[in-house]
Amino acid sequence: MAQTGNYHIGAVRSYFGAYGVECVEKLIAHNLAVIDHANKVCPTETKVVYTEQLFVKVTTLLLKKFNTENSTHNTTPCFGSVFLEGLSEKGYTEWVKIDQEAFKKKIALSKLKQNQGPIRAFTFSITDKLKLWESPL
């Protein structure tokens, strides 16, 4: 959340409580955020390095917290999907390429000044091989 823009520390406190404030303190300690003169939490130039463990933790939290049928956070359209299929190596490689291109387009879109604003959004995608068993096909 630190990298999505500025937000007031009071909003963090009222929404997430003491835990949220502790998280902000950790962001500050790791030079990922600062609190400005107006008590707004602001991202620094330091970017988070997403390890596999951090990716799993963050995506799990986001899925549990925001992408549920009863979520009060989803007041505007959102998108979620799951699709499983048996693919050839060529088909799988194309899947990965499509996801990489879509992600790069989202990053490029978010960097355009006219698209920046107050909506705190997230996106992630996972494309991987299921190694449950080896298919004879």
JOJO-V12672 format. One record per helix or strand of 2 or more residues. SS is the DSSP state (H for helix, E for strand). FROM is the first residue (numbers start at 0). TO is the last residue. If there is no record, write none. Layout:
BEGIN
ss=SS from=FROM to=TO
ss=SS from=FROM to=TO
END
This chain:
BEGIN
ss=H from=1 to=3
ss=E from=6 to=7
ss=H from=8 to=28
ss=E from=32 to=34
ss=E from=39 to=42
ss=H from=51 to=65
ss=H from=88 to=110
ss=H from=112 to=114
END
